[in-house]
């Protein structure tokens, strides 16, 4: 069976989501969000990284990256704007509007459950409704999806490329966020994760043939095959010679094509992926460090420990302890 690399990576980075705010605004209105690292302790304290997204369900607005060269993007009903890297941004009724971020909005009482309803009245006749949500994920040791996405991803209204079902997801999110049926928190979390995956797929489908980055590399016949080989047998004692032989290309072609597409050399990529696998095993507990090292292709254990610390800044045992402490707090 052909390996689904995107699904495998998304599972490994602990993607988890929740919808938190149902916002109604009348013009003129503006809401500015700080870098997501400032919101992380309030919204998803056990996550390494926070992704923000906004779905326009009615009306119009503009999305702007703060302190960036990109032009504001106009948002229409049914469109999605996502900030995968957690950049500060503003949503507004007109382009280039600014306001001081109100972090207090994100510090909701523990006894309340999402979605939280917010009204922002400017007094004007034009109204906009948005669903604003968050996804948590790991960045360390290795998250090639976040690295490959731009700072702002816009899926316009009426997205119909391929067999996408983004519109159905948006409708489901709207219904669930307003009906408050039992289990709504869990349903909204799962819908948020599906929304993220669909946004990533729409971005992949819109990439030009000559695009670089991990997502584009998956569609490259040669580089995609090399990535699949490494993911199928990460513990194998790969060398450039054995990998080139399996891929039926020369070492020169292998390295140049892979590096141009992915941004790192094949063996560097393999090391990154091994560390991500090991981090997951360490977090889940059970196996000893020596066993995990062997399972991801490292022997002796000391070589694995050095590589893991280079990748994460922590020795394997310290990583395991920190993850366990985070679970206990949660």
DODOGU-215379 format. One record per atom (N, C-alpha, C, O): x negated, y negated, z negated; residue in three letters. Coordinates in steps of 0.02 Angstrom, whole numbers, plus 50000, padded with zeros to 5 digits. Each point is the difference from the previous one (the first is absolute). Layout:
residues N
XYZala ...
end
This chain:
residues 330
499585006050000unk 500424994050000unk 499564993850000unk 499514999649963unk 500674995550079unk 499614993950005unk 500054996049936unk 500544998949974unk 498894999050000unk 499984996649936unk 500254992850007unk 499814996450046unk 500635001449908unk 500264993249999unk 499554995949954unk 500104999849940unk 499404996950090unk 499494996649960unk 500304994049963unk 499834998949942unk 500614997450090unk 500294994249967unk 500385002149937unk 499924996849947unk 500495008350057unk 500375002449941unk 499525002449946unk 500114998749941unk 499365004750079unk 499525002649952unk 499674994349961unk 499925000349939unk 499894994550097unk 499674994349967unk 500494996349955unk 499824998049945unk 500795001050078unk 500494996549959unk 500155003849936unk 500114996949947unk 499905009750056unk 500095003949939unk 499404999149953unk 500084999649939unk 499335000050090unk 499404999849958unk 499924993349964unk 499664999749949unk 500644994950077unk 499904993449970unk 500574998249952unk 500074994249980unk 500345010750002unk 500524999149949unk 500484994350017unk 500144995849957unk 500115004150104unk 500484994950020unk 500645000749959unk 500295005449997unk 499934989249973unk 500625000149961unk 500334993250006unk 499664994950001unk 501015005150002unk 500334993750012unk 500604998749957unk 500265004549967unk 499964989350033unk 500624998049966unk 500234993450028unk 499594995750016unk 501065003549991unk 500284993650020unk 500184996149937unk 500335002749956unk 499474991150041unk 500084996449937unk 500474993950004unk 500324998349950unk 499724998550107unk 500374993750002unk 500484999750059unk 499835001850057unk 500764995749929unk 500504998450051unk 500094992449996unk 500274997549951unk 499514999050100unk 499944992749997unk 500504996850047unk 500055001850059unk 500324993349916unk 500454995950040unk 499764992849996unk 499904997449945unk 500004999450112unk 499734993250001unk 500374995750050unk 500215002450053unk 499874991249931unk 500294995250048unk 499484994550013unk 499634998049955unk 500364999650105unk 499494995350021unk 500084993249964unk 500564998149983unk 498894998350005unk 499315002350011unk 499775004349942unk 500154998649942unk 499475006750073unk 499765004549948unk 499295002250016unk 499805000450059unk 499825001149889unk 499335002650008unk 499825004149939unk 500164998149944unk 499525007550067unk 499755004349946unk 499305002050017unk 499875002750054unk 499664996049901unk 499305001650013unk 499775005449952unk 500134999849940unk 499525005150087unk 499755005649960unk 499244999649995unk 499674998750050unk 500045002349890unk 499275000049994unk 499725006550027unk 500385004350023unk 498974996449975unk 499695006550017unk 500315005449957unk 500124999049941unk 500005006750089unk 500385005349966unk 499645002649937unk 500325002849956unk 499024996250040unk 499645002249940unk 500264996549938unk 499985002749945unk 500284991150063unk 500274996349943unk 500675002949978unk 500194999249942unk 500165004150103unk 500665002849984unk 499965007249978unk 500475002649969unk 498985000750046unk 499935007149987unk 500175001949927unk 500375004849990unk 499374991649959unk 500155002049931unk 500744999649983unk 500245003649955unk 500134992150080unk 500714999149985unk 500445004850039unk 500515002449975unk 499294999050087unk 500445003850045unk 499865007549999unk 500465003949989unk 498924998050022unk 499825007150001unk 499325000849966unk 499505000950034unk 500484998749899unk 499364999749964unk 499575006250008unk 499404999649988unk 500885006050033unk 499595006150007unk 499725000950070unk 499645004850013unk 500514990650032unk 499755000550069unk 499344996350006unk 499874995349963unk 499715006950084unk 499384996450014unk 500124993750041unk 499654995049992unk 500845005350053unk 500104994750049unk 500754999250013unk 500385004849996unk 499824989050019unk 500704998450010unk 500114997250070unk 499664995250021unk 500805007850015unk 500214997750067unk 500684996549992unk 500445002749966unk 499654991650065unk 500644996649998unk 500335000250069unk 499664999650051unk 501005000949949unk 500364999750064unk 500674996449988unk 500254999649944unk 500024997850111unk 500634996349997unk 500425002050061unk 499745000150056unk 500885001449932unk 500475001750054unk 500534994550003unk 500334998649950unk 499754998350108unk 500514994850009unk 500655003550019unk 500055003250053unk 500464996249904unk 500645003350014unk 500514995350032unk 500465002350033unk 499464991249956unk 500434995150035unk 499644993349998unk 499604998649956unk 500564997250093unk 499684993550005unk 499315000350030unk 499805005150028unk 499834989449965unk 499344999450031unk 499514996949951unk 500204997049950unk 499165003950064unk 499494997149958unk 499325000350034unk 499955001950059unk 499534996149904unk 499325000050026unk 499545003249948unk 500094999149940unk 499425004650085unk 499495003049957unk 499324996950017unk 499834999550059unk 499804998649889unk 499354996750011unk 499485003049954unk 500125000849940unk 499305000950087unk 499435001949959unk 499684993649973unk 499874995350037unk 500005004649898unk 499694994149969unk 499264999850018unk 499655005149997unk 500124989050020unk 499284998850015unk 499755004750054unk 499465002949994unk 500924997850059unk 499805004450056unk 500124996350066unk 500364995050002unk 499345007650050unk 500064996850066unk 500625002250038unk 500204996750048unk 500115008849931unk 500575002550036unk 500594995249998unk 500124996749949unk 500245002850107unk 500604995950003unk 500565003249960unk 500045006249996unk 500424989849975unk 500585002949967unk 500415004350047unk 500014998850061unk 500325006249911unk 500415004650040unk 500734998849983unk 500194999749942unk 500224999650110unk 500724999149989unk 500335006749987unk 499875004950035unk 500554995349914unk 500335006149979unk 500744999550016unk 500324994949986unk 499955010350043unk 500715000350018unk 500325005949966unk 499645004349974unk 501024996250025unk 500335005749967unk 499775006650029unk 499995001050060unk 499825003649895unk 499765006650021unk 499255000450008unk 499745005450014unk 499904989049976unk 499275000250006unk 499695001649933unk 500304998949947unk 499085003550056unk 499625001849940unk 499324996550004unk 499685000050052unk 500114997049893unk 499334997249995unk 499665003349941unk 500285000449945unk 499115002050066unk 499645003749948unk 499304997249993unk 499694997950049unk 500055002149889unk 499344997549984unk 499605005749969unk 499955000449939unk 499755003950104unk 499685006149974unk 499414998749954unk 499885004049954unk 499764990650056unk 499404998749960unk 500134995649939unk 499544998249964unk 501105000250025unk 500184996249941unk 499814992750003unk 499874996949948unk 500125000150112unk 499814993050007unk 500544995349973unk 500595001650004unk 499214992649969unk 500504995049982unk 500374997550061unk 499714999350054unk 500944999549939unk 500404998150057unk 500614996049977unk 500164999849941unk 500184997150107unk 500604996349986unk 500555002050049unk 499875001250059unk 500744999149916unk 500605000850041unk 500404993649992unk 500054997349945unk 500235000250110unk 500334993549996unk 500514999250055unk 500025003950048unk 500394990949945unk 500514998650051unk 499704996250059unk 500295000050055unk 499144996849935unk 499644996750054unk 499265001949996unk 499765001549945unk 499884998450110unk 499295001949997unk 499594995049960unk 500154994149996unk 499315008649973unk 499504996149964unk 500254997049934unk 499664995649973unk 500915006550002unk 500214997649934unk 499605003549946unk 499805005750008unk 500074990749936unk 499615002749945unk 500364998849934unk 500404995349994unk 499455008949958unk 500274999249932unk 499545003849952unk 499685004850020unk 500294993049918unk 499605003549951unk 500305006849986unk 500605000549987unk 499005004950014unk 500275006749985unk 500295000349930unk 499724997249953unk 500855006250040unk 500325000949935unk 499925007349980unk 500425004250015unk 499024997349950unk 499875006949981unk 500515002549950unk 500115006149994unk 500204989449969unk 500505002049951unk 500585003850030unk 500315004149966unk 499844994850098unk 500545003750032unk 499875007550001unk 500475004050000unk 498904997949999unk 499825007050006unk 499985003549931unk 499945006149997unk 500104990049950unk 499985002849933unk 500715001149975unk 500244996349957unk 500085008750070unk 500705001449983unk 500055004149936unk 499565004049985unk 500984995049976unk 500075003849937unk 500005007550012unk 500265002450050unk 499435001349904unk 499945007250007unk 500675003550002unk 500075005450030unk 500444991649937unk 500655003449998unk 500394999350065unk 500505003450010unk 499274992250034unk 500344999350065unk 499675004650051unk 499415001749994unk 500975000350056unk 499735004250053unk 500094996550067unk 500484996250009unk 499075005150038unk 500064996850066unk 500595002850038unk 500255005549985unk 499984990850065unk 499734993650024unk 500234994149958unk 500555000149972unk 499034994750023unk 500154994049963unk 500274994850049unk 499694998750052unk 500864998349932unk 500324995250045unk 499754993049985unk 500004997849942unk 499794998550109unk 499764993249993unk 500364995550050unk 500075001850059unk 500164992549917unk 500314995050044unk 499564993850001unk 499774997749948unk 500134999750111unk 499614993850007unk 500414995350044unk 500025000950061unk 500294994149909unk 500444995650037unk 499644993550015unk 499784996449955unk 500185002050109unk 499734993650021unk 500544995050016unk 499874994150008unk 500755008349997unk 500564995550014unk 500184999550073unk 500504996850017unk 499095006250026unk 500154999650071unk 500485005350024unk 500165004649963unk 500084994850099unk 500505004750025unk 499725006650024unk 500365005050005unk 498994995250009unk 499705006150027unk 499795004649943unk 499634997949955unk 500595008350046unk 499845004849947unk 499615005950028unk 500095001950058unk 499485000849900unk 499595005850019unk 500025005049943unk 500014998249941unk 500025008150076unk 499995005449950unk 499415004650015unk 499895002050057unk 499744999749890unk 499415004250008unk 499995005449946unk 500234999049944unk 499515006750075unk 499805005249953unk 499244999849995unk 499665000650051unk 500084998549889unk 499284999449989unk 499775005849957unk 500275001249946unk 499235002350076unk 499785006049965unk 499255000749997unk 499624996150029unk 500185009149935unk 499295001349988unk 499865007450009unk 500435004249989unk 498964997250032unk 499745006850002unk 499325000149965unk 499604995450009unk 500295009749952unk 499355001049969unk 499615005450037unk 500305004550028unk 499044994949971unk 499585005250030unk 499304999449972unk 499844995249965unk 499755009750050unk 499294999949982unk 499604996650056unk 500165000950059unk 499334995449922unk 499514997550048unk 499355003949996unk 499655000750050unk 500195001749891unk 499385003749989unk 500155007349988unk 500515001749970unk 499055002650053unk 499374998550036unk 500104997850072unk 499574996650028unk 501015005350004unk 500034999250073unk 500734999650020unk 500395004749989unk 499804989850041unk 500674999250028unk 499944997150070unk 500034993950008unk 499895010350043unk 499904997450068unk 500614996650028unk 499944995950046unk 500665005649929unk 500604996950026unk 500014992649984unk 500094995950045unk 499805002349892unk 499994992949981unk 499434996450035unk 500094994350022unk 499345008949984unk 499434996950034unk 500154998550073unk 499754995150027unk 500675009150004unk 500134999350072unk 500564995150016unk 500064997750056unk 500365000749895unk 500564995650012unk 499794992749996unk 499554998349962unk 500774997350077unk 499854992949994unk 500284997249935unk 500365003449964unk 499474990450021unk 500224996949938unk 500764999149998unk 500305000049946unk 500004999150111unk 500724999050004unk 500265004250058unk 499764999450056unk 500735004949930unk 500305004350052unk 500734998150007unk 500385000249952unk 499814997950108unk 500694998050014unk 500325005050048unk 499745001350054unk 500825001449924unk 500415004250045unk 500614995950016unk 500424998849956unk 499664999050107unk 500564995550016unk 500675003549998unk 500055006250000unk 500474989849999unk 500675002850001unk 500115004150065unk 499714998550052unk 500705006549943unk 500165004150059unk 499445004550021unk 499975002050059unk 499574999849896unk 499455004450017unk 500265006750026unk 500365003549964unk 499474998250097unk 500265006150031unk 499455004150033unk 500165004750037unk 499214993749951unk 499455003850031unk 500025007249975unk 500105001249941unk 499815003550104unk 500005007149980unk 500685002049973unk 500514997750023unk 499485006749929unk 500615002449970unk 500084997349929unk 500255003449956unk 499534990450034unk 500004997149933unk 500704999349971unk 500494999250037unk 499555001249897unk 500654999449966unk 499954994849945unk 500305000749946unk 499334993950069unk 499904994749952unk 500664996749981unk 500134998549942unk 500305000550108unk 500644996849986unk 500425004049951unk 500334997149957unk 499665009550049unk 500385004249954unk 499724999449929unk 500385000049952unk 498954999650042unk 499694999349935unk 500204993349968unk 500154999849940unk 499854994950099unk 500194993549974unk 500735000149975unk 500154997449946unk 500295005750093unk 500705000549978unk 500065004049936unk 500394998149955unk 499235007350040unk 500035004149939unk 499744996249939unk 500295000549946unk 499184995750063unk 499724995949946unk 500514994849977unk 500094998949940unk 500254997950108unk 500504995049982unk 500565003149960unk 500214997149949unk 500045008650072unk 500565003249966unk 499805002149929unk 500364998749952unk 499075004650043unk 499795002549935unk 499864994349951unk 500155000549941unk 499554994050083unk 499814994649956unk 500614996449971unk 499954996649949unk 500635004150084unk 500584996249978unk 500555004249967unk 500484997349973unk 499455009350030unk 500545004249973unk 499865002749930unk 500465001749964unk 498894998650017unk 499825002149932unk 500285006849981unk 500265000949945unk 499695003950099unk 500215006849985unk 499485003449957unk 499424997949999unk 500775007549966unk 499505003749961unk 499425002350044unk 500115002350056unk 499284997149919unk 499415002050038unk 499754994750049unk 499575001550041unk 500704992349954unk 499834994950049unk 499254998549999unk 499714998950053unk 499985001049889unk 499284998449996unk 499595004850042unk 499564998050038unk 500595008449954unk 499625005150036unk 500134999750075unk 499545000850040unk 501094998149979unk 500174999650071unk 499664994150033unk 499735000650055unk 500284993649912unk 499684994150028unk 499255000950007unk 499694997650048unk 500015005949903unk 499285001250004unk 499835004250061unk 499524998650036unk 500875006749976unk 499875004350058unk 500134996350065unk 499635000850049unk 500904995149953unk 500144996150060unk 499454995050015unk 499834998950058unk 499884998249889unk 499444995350010unk 499405003550031unk 499674997350044unk 500195008849934unk 499445003850028unk 500135001650073unk 499554999550042unk 501075002549974unk 500175001450070unk 499954993750043unk 499775000250057unk 500444994149914unk 499954993750037unk 499274998550017unk 499854997950056unk 499705003049895unk 499294998750013unk 499745004550056unk 499664997650045unk 500515008849953unk 499775004650052unk 500264997950068unk 499635000350049unk 501004997649954unk 500284998050065unk 499684993650025unk 499904999250060unk 499944996249895unk 499644993950020unk 499315001750027unk 499784997350051unk 499875007349915unk 499345002150025unk 500075003250069unk 499594998650044unk 500905005749965unk 500095003250066unk 500174994850054unk 499755000650056unk 500664994549927unk 500154994950050unk 499384996050019unk 499904998350058unk 499675000449892unk 499384996550013unk 499555004250045unk 499704997450047unk 500255009049939unk 499595004550041unk 500245000150073unk 499604999950046unk 501055000549962unk 500285000450068unk 499904993750040unk 500005000150061unk 499904994249904unk 499904993750035unk 499264998450012unk 499854995050032unk 499705009149944unk 499284998750009unk 499805000750073unk 500235004650034unk 499344991049991unk 499755000750068unk 499535006050005unk 499745002449950unk 500165000050110unk 499585006050011unk 499294999149976unk 499675004849980unk 500084989150022unk 499304998849980unk 499934997849928unk 499474997549981unk 501045003249978unk 499974997949931unk 499515004349960unk 499895005850016unk 499814991149933unk 499565003849955unk 500355000749933unk 500534997049988unk 499165006949968unk 500305001249934unk 500265007149994unk 500105003450050unk 499994998749888unk 500185007049986unk 500665002150032unk 500055005550027unk 500454990249972unk 500655001850028unk 499955000850075unk 500295004750028unk 499344990950005unk 499905000850072unk 499595006250016unk 500115003250051unk 499424998449905unk 499565005850012unk 500395006550001unk 499825004750036unk 500734995749926unk 500395006249999unk 500285001750068unk 500105005850016unk 500034989050025unk 500295001250067unk 499475001150053unk 500165001950056unk 499214997049927unk 499455001250048unk 499895007550007unk 499885003349949unk 500144999450111unk 499945007350008unk 499385002949967unk 500035005249967unk 499394991650042unk 499385002749972unk 499954998449926unk 499895004549959unk 500184989250022unk 499904998049931unk 500545003149956unk 499865002149944unk 500764998150081unk 500535003249961unk 499855007349987unk 500145002649946unk 499575000850104unk 499815007149991unk 499455000749948unk 500015004649959unk 499504990950042unk 499465000349951unk 500284998949929unk 499815003649954unk 500624991450038unk 500304998849934unk 500385006249977unk 499975001949941unk 500395001250105unk 500385006049981unk 499545005749979unk 500155003649952unk 499304997350082unk 499525005249981unk 499734998849930unk 499955004749961unk 499894989150023unk 499734998449934unk 500535001149945unk 499835002149945unk 500794996350071unk 500535000949950unk 500195007349991unk 500205002149946unk 499755001850107unk 500185007049995unk 499515004049958unk 500195004649964unk 499164993550040unk 499485003649962unk 499514995149969unk 499415000050018unk 500824995949934unk 499534995049972unk 499445003249960unk 499474996949992unk 500635009249983unk 499485003249959unk 499465003350042unk 499495002149974unk 500624998450091unk 499515003150044unk 499354995950000unk 500044993949998unk 499385009350004unk 499374996250001unk 499874996950069unk 499555002150037unk 500854992949980unk 499964996950065unk 499334996450010unk 499724997149953unk 500045003250108unk 499444995850023unk 500234996850065unk 500515002150028unk 499124993049996unk 500184997050064unk 499985005250055unk 500404999750047unk 499135005049949unk 499945005150052unk 500625004550001unk 500285001350053unk 499925001149888unk 500585004649999unk 500644996350019unk 500435002850033unk 499644991049946unk 500604996150017unk 500024998550074unk 500535000450031unk 498904997949999unk 499974998750072unk 500165006350039unk 500344999750052unk 499425005949924unk 500145006450034unk 500755001549998unk 500295002150050unk 500024997049891unk 500725001349994unk 500414995350044unk 500515001950028unk 499264991949977unk 500374995150039unk 499835000250074unk 500314996650041unk 499195007549977unk 499795000950070unk 499744993550031unk 500174998450057unk 499434997849904unk 499694993950025unk 499284999849974unk 499825003849956unk 499794991750071unk 499324999149975unk 500014996149934unk 500494996749983unk 498975003949980unk 499954996249937unk 500054992550013unk 500324996449961unk 499385001350094unk 500024992850015unk 500714997650012unk 500214994849973unk 500165008950068unk 500694998150013unk 500425000549937unk 500424995649986unk 499475009649975unk 500375000949937unk 499924993949955unk 500504997149978unk 498895001050009unk 499874994649952unk 500244993350028unk 500324996149964unk 499535002550099unk 500184993450028unk 500764999250005unk 500264994849982unk 500085010350042unk 500734999550009unk 500354999749932unk 500464996049991unk 499335008249962unk 500325000249935unk 499894993449963unk 500464997149971unk 498925000450029unk 499834993949964unk 500364994050029unk 500244995749964unk 499815004050103unk 500354994550032unk 500744999849982unk 500284994749991unk 500025011250004unk 500725000349985unk 500144999249926unk 500454996249982unk 499195007349976unk 500175000449928unk 499654994749960unk 500264997749949unk 499145000250073unk 499624994949963unk 499465002849957unk 499594996249973unk 500385010450018unk 499475003349963unk 499795006250039unk 500385002450042unk 499025000249943unk 499765006150033unk 500385006149976unk 500304999949946unk 499705005550092unk 500395006049981unk 499835002849932unk 500455001749962unk 498914998850022unk 499815002949936unk 500174995449941unk 500135002449945unk 499864991150067unk 500224995349949unk 500755000849987unk 500225000049943unk 500155000750111unk 500735001249993unk 500135006449961unk 500435000149956unk 499215005150059unk 500095006349965unk 499874999249925unk 500385002649959unk 499104993750024unk 499854998849929unk 500584996349967unk 500205001749944unk 500064993150089unk 500564996249972unk 500605004649987unk 500324999649947unk 499845004650102unk 500595004349993unk 499895005249945unk 500465001649962unk 498945001150033unk 499855004849946unk 500104996649931unk 500265003149954unk 499524990750040unk 500074996649936unk 500744998749984unk 500205000449942unk 500204998150109unk 500714999049989unk 500335006549976unk 500415000049954unk 499415005550078unk 500275006549979unk 499795001549928unk 500415002349960unk 498974996550025unk 499755001549933unk 500344995649947unk 500165002449946unk 499964991350070unk 500344995549953unk 500705002649983unk 500214999749942unk 500145002950108unk 500655002849988unk 499975006149954unk 500415000849955unk 499115003450057unk 499925006149958unk 499824998149929unk 500255002949952unk 499314992150041unk 499814997849933unk 500594996949962unk 500085001149940unk 500334995250096unk 500584996849969unk 500515005249977unk 500284999449946unk 499835005650095unk 500505005149983unk 499775004549943unk 500415002949966unk 498934997650023unk 499745004249947unk 500005007350020unk 500175001850056unk 499635002549897unk 499995007250013unk 499315002550015unk 499675002849957unk 500104996250105unk 499355002750021unk 499434996149968unk 500064994049987unk 499385009450002unk 499414996749975unk 499644996250054unk 500145001050060unk 499414994649921unk 499664995750048unk 499575004150048unk 499974998450059unk 499705006849916unk 499595004150043unk 500425003450054unk 499795000450057unk 500815001949925unk 500445003350048unk 500254995050052unk 500035001650060unk 500154992449917unk 500234994950047unk 499444998150048unk 500124999350060unk 499275000149914unk 499434998450043unk 499925005250055unk 499904998250058unk 500145008149923unk 499925005450050unk 500584999950050unk 499895001250059unk 500714997449917unk 500595000250044unk 499994994550052unk 500315000750053unk 499344993849933unk 499974994650050unk 499335000050037unk 499854995250036unk 499755010049955unk 499415000850041unk 499354997649970unk 499524998850037unk 500455000549896unk 499394997749968unk 499725005449955unk 500355002949958unk 499014998350050unk 499645004549956unk 499264997950002unk 499715000050054unk 500004998349890unk 500235001049932unk 500474994549976unk 500134995250037unk 500125005649902unk 500474995249971unk 499694993149995unk 500354995050008unk 499015004649978unk 499674993549992unk 500064995850063unk 500084993949996unk 499875009250063unk 500064996350063unk 500704997050007unk 500084994450023unk 500425009549956unk 500694997650002unk 500084994149952unk 500314994950018unk 499435005749922unk 500084994749950unk 499694993550025unk 500284994649990unk 499145005850042unk 499684994050026unk 500424996850055unk 500104994050002unk 500165010250044unk 500414997550055unk 500654996949974unk 500224994950025unk 500085008249925unk 500634997549973unk 499904993349965unk 500414995450008unk 499045003949955unk 499874993749966unk 499854994550050unk 500204994249989unk 499455007450065unk 499884994950052unk 500654997650030unk 500074994150016unk 500415010449991unk 500644998450032unk 500474996249955unk 500364995550024unk 499665006149912unk 500504997349954unk 499724995649945unk 500384996349968unk 498975004150020unk 499714996449944unk 500045003749934unk 499774997549949unk 500535008550052unk 500085004049940unk 499755007150012unk 500075002650056unk 499655000549893unk 499845007150004unk 500665003950000unk 500504997549975unk 499515008750052unk 500625003950004unk 500355000749933unk 500614999349996unk 499025002049950unk 500315000849935unk 500324993649976unk 500545000149970unk 499134994250042unk 500284993649980unk 500634998350040unk 500484997249973unk 499515004650091unk 500604999050042unk 500585004049972unk 500564997449993unk 499325008849991unk 500545004349973unk 500274997149935unk 500605000049989unk 498964997749968unk 500224997249936unk 500414993750010unk 500514999049966unk 499284996750080unk 500384993850012unk 500695001550028unk 500494996949979unk 499565007950067unk 500655001750028unk 500465003049947unk 500594998449998unk 499135005749958unk 500405003049947unk 500254994649952unk 500575000349977unk 499004994850008unk 500204994549955unk 500574995950031unk 500454997849965unk 499525001150102unk 500534996450034unk 500665003749997unk 500534996949990unk 499455009750018unk 500625003949996unk 500294999749930unk 500614999649992unk 498975000649957unk 500244999849931unk 500354993349985unk 500504999949965unk 499224994750062unk 500324993449990unk 500674999550035unk 500474996849976unk 499565006650084unk 500634999850037unk 500545004049967unk 500565000250025unk 
end
